[in-house]
Amino acid sequence: MSNKITDARIDELQRLKDLKKELSEKIQTQKDDMQKILDTMDDEAQEVASSSSKAAKAARGIASSSLNHQDTIDTLELTIGRLEEDYSGVEKELEELEEAMKST
């Protein structure tokens, strides 16, 4: 019985490590995609895209039509944020499992 519990914990630990790695790779892919888009924009549009919201841009009189990739960047930023939240959750769960395994 003890071996089954230990094996299950080891399996869970490996699953969490795999998930953590997968999330890390997805985050990097999304960041790379966003950087590719930013690289195609001129410097002013790039600064605006990476530093402010659409409302702030509108308040400064910057037309969103001049930022043809802004919607894509906004979507990528949201996706990255969600992936980073998932990553943090997995990281916490992994730490808790590792601590539990040390104490047994």
N, C-alpha and C positions, 0 to 999 in steps of 0.2 A: 504494500500500500504506500509506504514512504517513497519508494522509487517512482511510483506513478505520479505522486505529487511533485517530486523533484523534476521528473521529466516534463510534466505539464508546465512548471515554472520556467524551465529552460526553453521550452517551445515558445512560451509567451514572451520571454525575454528576446528571443531571436525574432519573433514576429514584430515586436516593437522596434528593434534595431533596424529591421528591414523597412518598416514604415517610416521611420525617422530618415533613413537614407533616401527613400523615394520622395518624401516631401522636400527634403533639401535639394534634390535634383530638380524637382518641379519649380521650386522657388527660383533656382538659378536660371532655368530655362525661361521663365517669365521675365526675369530681370534682363536677360540677354536679349529677348524679343523687344522689350521696351527700349533698351539702349540702341538697338538697330534703328528703331523708329526715330528716336531722338537724334541719332547721327545724321538722318536725312533732313532734319529741320535746320533752318538758319539759327544763328546764335540767339537772337532775340526771342524767337518762338520757342526755342529750347529752354531758355531761362523761365519764360512764362509757364510753360508746360510742367516744368519740374518744381515750381515754387509757389503756385497759387491755384485757387479754385476758379471755376468758371465765373462765379459771381464777382470775384475780385478782378478778374480780367475784364469783365464787362464794365466794372466801375472805373477802370483805368482807360476805357475806350478802345480796348483791343478787340477787334472783331474775331469771333470764333472761326469765321470762314478762313482767316489767314492761318489757322492752326488745323489743317486738314486731318491731322493724326491725333488730335486731342482726345476724341472719344475713345480711341483705341488705347491711348496711354491711361486714361482714367479707368478703363475696364481692367487693364493689366495691373494698375495699382491696387484696385479692389481685390483682384484675384491673388496678388502677392500677399496682401494683408490677411486674407482668409487662410492662405496656406501657412503663413507665419504663425497664426493663431493655432492652427492644427498642429504644427510642428512643436510649438511650446507645450501643448497639451500632451503630446506623445512623449516629449522629453521629460515632463514631470512624472508621467505614468511610469516611464522607464526607470527614473531615479527611485521612485517609490518601490518598484518591484526589486530593484537591485538591493535596496536597503533591507527589504523584507527577507531576501534570500541570505543576506549576510547575518541577520539576527537569528536565523534558524539553524 
